[in-house]
Amino acid sequence: MSGRSLWGPSVIAAAVAGLVATGVAVGASTDRPAKPAKATAAVPPAAQAGRLPGYSADRNAYFGDLHVHTYLSNDAYISNARRTPDDAYRFAQGETIGHPSGFSVRLQGGPLDFTAVTDHSEYLAVVSAAARPGHPLGKLPFSQNLIATDPVQAQKGFEAFTSAKREGTMPKEYDDPTIVAEGWREVQDAAARHNRPGRFTTFVGYEFTASLEGKNLHRNVIFKTARVPGAPFSATSVYDPELLWQAMDGWRAKGIEALAIPHNSNGSDGIMFDSVRLNGQPIDKAYAELRMRNEPLVEITQTKGTSETHPSLSPNDEWANFEIWERYIAQNKMVTRFAGSYVRRALQDGILQREKLGVNPFKLGFVGATDTHNATPGFVEEVDYVGASGLRDGAPEQRGSVLPKGAVDWPARGPIQYSARGGSGLTGVWAEENSRDAIYAALRRKETFATSGPRIKVRFFASYDFPADLMTRSDTVRQAYARGVPMGGDLLAARGKTPQFLVWAVRDPRAGYLQRAQVVKGWIENGQAKEKVFDVACSDGLQVGPNGRCADNGAGVNMKTCEPDRFKGDVELRTVWKDPEFKPDQRAFYYVRVLENPSCRWSTWDALRNGTPPNPKLAPTIMERAWSSPIWYEPAA
């Protein structure tokens, strides 16, 4: 379903280099909201004196990356990444920087709107210190491979470092708080230098890199302001995120506001969203409240796979098998538990806990990120993908997309699953202006969306009384805020009424055309997790069929040139939808997933440039996508 844009004018332009379609960006509406109706989600405030350029009471879409590593992260430095936090912020604003493999890189699209450098807090800056001429750490035998420039030695160094960290055998000299303090100060100073309210927002942050027997429990910690603790709370000697959340509560009591974002739940082997605490005790109300107070979001996609759902958990979802990573992070060990590892199931389990405890510990909004270790935030275009780990995956042969010299058959996998890596992802927020306060507020209220890379704009609202002419009004967004709740909010029950959902997506003018918009619903029935995917808006004038799916629009890709169909798919998809299976007494969540037409995956681009056939073990194409944060339907207080 498509039609006249209510977000602003749009134009279809010629293909970039004859391969990628482009166009004029679609702007957000600038109408102000009417008096808000009763709702649990915040309504945009009235215009205030001193607002920044570009302010919109209807909120603008801003895109950013909240998971970025530089040379201060020890695994990045071992991989020969030498770029600084300053370099990362320059790259995010559109400047060129050097890649560890010796070539230059630059964003293909426009600058990002916001970025956080999130270097690992564990042994922060220690390896880069060891590489300084004359530094005592550099004389340790353990340090030699860590600071080597040869890729083979660097790989040995990476394995030795991760093993020492996991097994607790790190040299005592590496536990030096003065070096960590120097690195932490560099992170803060770089964020202060590059923060430009109204143009580009930086956040001070870091990664809490905890694991339990190799099971991933990593979190990124993002601070609201420049007021931060004297040192990051690190997983150097602890792994339980409850201790992190308690530390965050302590900061908050001192006026230091922060939130945590778990990532790579797909590598957690079921413990990221487990039904019990790490100590084996059952989840209780206090735990649920502690977790939600500090962890309102989840990173649903990034270079090490997408964590929305797994085909085994969602057998009736034809699009569940998307960029799936089934191994531990940085280990050749298979994940065995998918429940507890994926976000959709966590949302369902959260409803179950809500019914038991009165609090939902997994009430999570969605963000995406790159997890780049090259200081290249937002570098997500498939056509330009050059890996995310310096010398370890900077060449196509290392990524499994081109045969190594002399090889006659494809290896099953690279040293740490490079062939399973993807070009994801980005965070989108709806905020009044480009500032720390406004963007952080959007993160807190979960008015966020994630994309696998393209800058697709997604809006999602729920209401009981949208006007009948909502889709043709000039004040659609104002009406949606005034009469309903946006993504991230709760819709409370209304006697005798069935909710309506406004679903609205606009393509990235530099990426593919949109094929379909879907609503994913989850609920609990007789103690069992249930889900259903509804196609709600179809491209090319097509309709949803009796099977609940849009008819195939026939979009394809020329595999000899990677040129996609230019005349299939839509610039915009929008509709007002009602759940045909709505039950007023059944607690549920709903979120939007938008799919692009197929396009070439990065591995196919690599092979095309090399003049050789693509790796037959890898998917040749990809359906890029975006996800809104959920809206939760609450049948009772």
N, C-alpha and C positions, 0 to 999 in steps of 0.2 A: 504494500500500500504506500503510495507516495502522493506528493502534491506540492502546492506552493509553499516555499519555505517561510516559516514564521521567525526564523533566527536571523534573517538578513539575506541579501542577494547572493546568488552563487552562479558561477559560470564554469563550463567545461572547456578546458584548454587542450592544446596539443600534447602528445606524449613526450615526456622528457627523454631525450636521446633515442626517440622512436620506440621506447620500451615501457615507460611508466607514465600513466595518465596523471595530469595535474589540473589544478583549478584555483579559483579565488576562494580564500578562506571564508567560512560562514561565521558571522558575528553573532553575539548574544543580544537578546532583546534588552532594551534599556528602560522599559516601563517600570514604574514603581508599584509595589504591591498595595492592594487595598487592605482594610483592617483585617487582621488575621482571624480565621475561625479557630475554634478550640481544637488543639492538636498537641501532640507530644513532641513534635519537632519544631525547632526554632524557625521563625519567619524573618526574612531580611529586615534589618532595622531601617528606620527612616534615614534619609540623607543627613550627614553630619558635617559641620564645619571642619575644614582641614582635611577632607578626604583626598585621596590620591588621584592622579590622572587615570582615567579609565574606570573609575568607580561606577558600579551598576548595582542598584538595589535589587535587581533581579538575579544578580550574581553571574559572573563570567566563568568560563571554563579555562583553567590554568593547568598546564602540564609540567611534570617534573619527575625527578629521580631521587629517591630517598635511600639508595643503597649503592654507595660508591667507595671504592678503595683506591688508595694511592701508595706511594713508596713507604709510607708509615706502617702499612700492613705487612707483616713479615712474609706471608705467603706471596704477596705481590712483589716484594723486593727480591725474594729468592727467584722469582720468575723473570727477573731483570726489568721489572717496571721501575722507572726512576722518576716518574712524574709526581709533582707535589700537589697538595690541596689547592694551591693557587692555580696550577695548571688545570686541575679538574674544573674549577669555577670558570676559568677562561674558556675551556672547551665547551662548557654548558651554554656559554653566551655566544658561541659561534666561531671562536678562534681555532686555528690549526695548532695541533701539537704533534710531537713525534711518537710513534709506536715503538716498543722495544725491539721489534724485528727490523727497524731501519727505514720505514716509510712514514709518510705523514697521514694523519687522519683528521677529519672534520665532519661535523654534522651535515647531513644532506638537507634536512629541513631547517626551519627557523630555530632560533635560540630557545632553550627551555625557559620556563617562567620561574622555576624554583629548583633547588638542589640541596642535598645534605651530603657532605663527606662523612662516611661512617667507617672509619678504619677500625680494625680489630683492636679491642682494648687489651687483649692478652699479649703481654710483652710488646706493647705499642712502641714502635720506632727502634726496637733493640737491634734488629738485623741491619738496618740502615746505619745505626751507630757503629756496629762491628766493621762496617765497610770503610769507615773514615780512616785515613792514614794515621797510623800510630795508636789507634784506639786499642786498649787492652783486650777487648772482646775479640778483636780480629786476630789475635794471636792464639786463640783456643783452637785445637784441632777440629772441634765440633763446628766451628764457624766457616771452615774453608769452603765446603761445597755450598754453603748458604749464600756466599757472596761471589760465587763463580759466574763467569759469563758464558761458559760452555753449556749448551742445553742439556747434555747428558749428565754433567756434574750437577747442574741446577735441579734436575729431576731427582737425583739421589739426595740432594740437600732438602728438597721439599718433603720427600718421604721420611727422611731422618727427623726433620723438625716436627712433622705431624705425629710421628710415633712417639717422640720424646714428650710432646705435650699431652698425648693421650695416656701414656704410661707413667707420667710423673717423673721422668728422668732428665728433665731439662737442666743444663748446668746452672749451678746456683748463681753464677755471675750474671745470668740473663735476667734474674729477678731484681732489677735495679730501678727503684721508684723514681730516681732522679731523671733517668732516660725517659720513662713514661711521662713524667711531668713536662719534659721538653716537648715531646710529641703532642701532648694534650694542649699545650699552649699554642703550638703551631696550628692545630685544628681550629682553635678559637680565633686566632688572629686572622687566619685566611677567611673565615666566615665573616668576620667584621669588615675586612677590606672590601669584600665583593658584594655585600648586601646593599641593594639600591632600591629602596621602597618605591613602588610604582612601576619598576622595570624588571628587577630580578631579585628574588628572595633567597637567602641562604639560611640554613638551620645548622646549629651546632649539633653534632650527633656522633655516635660510635656504635660498633657492633659488639654485643655480648655473645661470645662464641662458645656456648656451652654444648656439651654432648655427654651422653651416658652410654658407655661402652660402644662409642661410635655412632649412637643414635642421635640425630640432629635435634638440638634444642635452641638454635640460634635466634637471637632477637636484635633488631636495630632499635636503638634508643634515640629519640628525637626530642630536643629541648625547645620550648616555646620561645625563649629569649636568650640573650647573651649571659644571663645569670645561670651558672652551671656549678656543679660540685667541684671541689679542688682536684679530684681524680675520678675517672669513670669507675663504676662498680663493675669489677671484672670477673670472668669465669676462670681465672688462673687457678684458683684453689676451690671453687664451688661450681656446681653444675645445675642446681635446682633453681628454676626461674622464680619460685616463690620468694627466695632471698633477694632477688633483684627487685621484685614488686615491693617488698617490704622496705628496701632501700629507697625506692622511688617515693613511697609514702613519707619516709623521713625527709627527703628533699622537699617535698611539697609543704610539709609543716614549716620549712624554713623559707618558703617563697620561691622554690625552684620547681617549675612545672615541666613535666616530661611525659611522654607516652612511649610504649614499647610495641614493636611490630614483629611478630614471629614470621620466619620465612623458611622455605624448603621443608615444610611439613612432610612433603613427599619422601624425604630421606630420614624420617624420624622412626620408622618401623613401628608406627602405631602409638607412640607416646606423646606426640605434640598435643593431641586432643583426646587423651585417654579418659576413661570414665573413673579412674582413680588417680590420686596424687602420686608423685614419684616415690614417696615413702610407703606406698601401698595402702594408705588410709583412704576411705571413700571421700569423694568431693562433698563438702558441706557448704552451708550458706556463706560462712565467713570467707572460705576459699573463693567461691564464685564472685563475691563482691570485691575481694582483693584483686582478682584477675581482671575483671571488667573495668575496675577503676583505673588500671594501669595499661590495659592491653585492648583498646577498642577496635583495632584493625588487624588484618592479616595480609601478607604479601602473597597474592594468588598466582603470580607468574613471574619468571625471571629466567636468566640464561640456563640454569640447571633445572629446567622443566617447569611444567604448569601443575599447580596443586588444587585445581578446581575439583576434579573427581577422577576416578579410575574406572576403566571399562568393567572391571569385576564388581564394582559398587553400583554402577549405573548401566546395566546391560541393555536397557531400552533407550539409551541416549546415543544416537548415531555419531555424535560429535565428541564423545567422551575421550576418545583415544587421541588426545592432542598433546604433543611434545611431552610424552610420558618418560619420567626418569625413575627407574625401579631399583637403584642401588643406593647404598650408603654414600654420603658425601665424602669424596676423596678416598674411598675405599672400594676394593673389588669384592663387595659383599652384597648379596641380594636382600632387598626388603621382603619381609614375609607377611607383615600385617598392613593392609591398606586401610581398614577401618581405624580411625584415630590418626591417619596420615593425610587425609584429604578434607578440604574445606566444606564441601557440600554435606558430607556425612557429619562433620562437626556441627554445622548449623542444625541438623536434625537432632543430634544428641543434645545440643543446647536447649532445644524445646523440651525434650524429655526431662532434663535437669530443672528447667523452669517449672514444670508441673510438679516435680518432687520437692524442690527447695524454695520456690518462689523467686529465684534469681537464675538468670541464664548466663553461665560462664563463657559461652562461645557465641556471644552476640557481636559478630564481627563484620565490620565494613571491609571493602576490598581496595587494595592498592597493588600496583605492579612496579617492577624495578629491573635494573640491569644486573646488579651484583658484579659490575665491571671491576677488574683488578688492573685496568690500564689507565685509570683516571679519566675515563671517557663517558660521563653521564649522558644518558639518552641516546647512545649509539646503537640503535636498534634496527636499522634498515637491513632487510635480508640481503639486498644487493651489495651492501658494503660490509657485511659481517666478517670480522677478522678475529673471532674468538674473544675471550675475556680474561686470559691469563698470561699475558706477556709472551715470552719466547716459547712457552709450553704449547700454545695453540695458535701462533701467529701465521703459520703456513698451512695451505690446504691439505698437504700430506699429513700434518699433525691432527687435523680435524676429521680425517677419514673421508674427505670428499674427493680427493685425488690420490691415485695409487702412488705409493713411494717408488722412487727410482729402482728399477730392477724387479719390482714385485709383479707377479702374474695373477694374483688373486687378492680379494679384499680381506683385510683382517677383520675378525669378529668385532673388535672394538679398540679404541685408543687406550692409552695408559690410564686415564680417569674418565672414560665415557665421553670423550670429546664429540663423538658422532651423535650423541644424544642431546648435545647442547643446542640451545636456540637463541634467537636474537631478541627475546623479550627483555624488558617490558617498560611501561610507563605508568605513572600515577596521574589521574585527572582529579581535580577538585572544583567544586562550585563555590566561589568566594566573591565577595563584593569588590575586592581590590587585591592587587598583588603586594601583600605585606605579610610579615610574620604573624601578626595578630589575626588577620582574616583567614589566611591559609591554615594556620594551626587550628583555628576555630572550626573550619570545615573538616579537618582530620578528626577532631574530637567528636563532632556530631555525626561523623560517618557520611557526610555528603561527598562521597568520593567514588571514583570508578577506576577500573584498571583496564589496560589494553595490552595486547601482545606485542605492541610496537607502534602501529599507526595511531595518529592523533584523532581517533574517532571520538566525537562528542556524544554523550549519552545523558538523557534526562529521564527520570522515573518518578512518578507521583502517584499517590493513592488518595481517593476521596469518595464520599457518598453523594456529593451534590455538585459535580462539575456541570457547568452550563451546557445545554444541548449543542450550542454552537462553538464549543471550546476550540475545535480544530481550525476554525476559520476566523477567529478573533485576532485582533492585533495585540491583545494583552493576554495571550494564552499563559505565559509564564506567571504573570501577576495573579491570574485566576487560580492557577495550580497551587501557588503558595498560599493564597488566601483561603482556599476551600479544602486544602488537603495537606498531606505530609510528603516531603521528598524522600529520596533514598536515604537510608540510615535511620529512618524514624519508625515509630509505632503507630499503627492505625487501630484505635480502640473500637470495640463493637458498637453498633448503632441498631437498636431494635427494629427488626423488619426491613433492614436495608442490606443491599449487596454492594460491596465496594467496586469502584471503577479504577482502572490503572491507566495513566497516561504514559505511553512508551514512545520515546522520541530519540532518534539517532541521526547524525550527520557524518558523512564520510570525511576522512582526511583527504584534502584535495590533492595531496601528493602520493596517495596510496590507491588501493583498489576500491571498486564500487561495492556497495552493500547488497547482500543477497537476501538476508532474512533477519528479522528480529524475533526473539523468543523470550518467553517468560518461564523461568524454572521455579517450580513450586515444591516445597518440602513440608512434611508434617509427620506426626506420630499417630499410628493407628494400632490399638491393642498392644501397645508397647513396642511396636515395630516401626523402623524408619521407612517412610514412604516418600516417593518423589515422582514428578511428572514434568516433562518438557512440552510446552505449548508453543507452536509457531503462531505468532500473532500479527505479523506484518510481512508481506511478500513483495519482492521486487518485480519489475517488468509487468506490472498490472496483473500478476497472478494472484490466485486466491488460495486460502487454506482449504485443503481437501478433507474428505470424510475421515482420513487417517490422522488428521491433526497436523499435517505437514504442508508446507508450500510446495506447489508443483516445481519440478526442476527447471531452473531458468536457462539451462544449457550452457552456462558460462564455462569456458575452458582456457587453456594456455597453450601457445605455440612452444613446444618443448625444444625447438631448434633455436629460438630467439629469446625465449622467456617473455614474449609479448602476450599480455592477457587480452581477453575480449574487451574492446573499448565500448561496445554497444549493448552490453548486458549488465544488469545490476542498476541500482539507484543511488543518487546522491544523498537521498534522505528517506528514512522510513519512520512513519509515525502513525499512531492509532490510539484509540481509547478501547480498552479491553475489559471484559468481565470474565471472571473465573466460572466456567460452566459447572464446576463441581464444588462450588463454595458451600461450606457448612459453617453456620454462624457460631457454633459451639466448639469449633476445632481450631486450635492454635496452629499457625502456619507462618512460613516466610515465603517471600517472592523476590526474585531478582531477574534482571534483564541480561540476556546474552545476545550480542549482535555479531553476525558472521559476514565477512567479506566474501566476494568471489574468490576462487582459487588463484594463487600466484606462485611463482617459483620460490622454493625454499632456498636458503643460503647455500646449501650443499650443491644444488643444481646450478646456481650462479657460478660457484667455484669451478665446476666441471666444464661449464660453457666457456668460461674464460680460458680454461686450460686446453680446450679443443678435444676433450675426451668424454666418453659417456658418463652419466652420473652413477654414483655408487648404487647398485640395485638393492642394497640392504637398507637404504634410507628413503624416506618419503620424498618423492620428487617435487611435490607441491605442498602448500600450506594454506589453510583458511584462517587468515588473521581474524582477530576478534576483540571484543570489548565486553566487560562485565560491569553492571551497576552494583553498588552495594545493595543489600536486601532492604525490603520493608517488611516489618513483622506485624502480622495481624494478631491482636490480643483480644480474645473473647471476653475476658474478665480481668478486673484489677488484680 
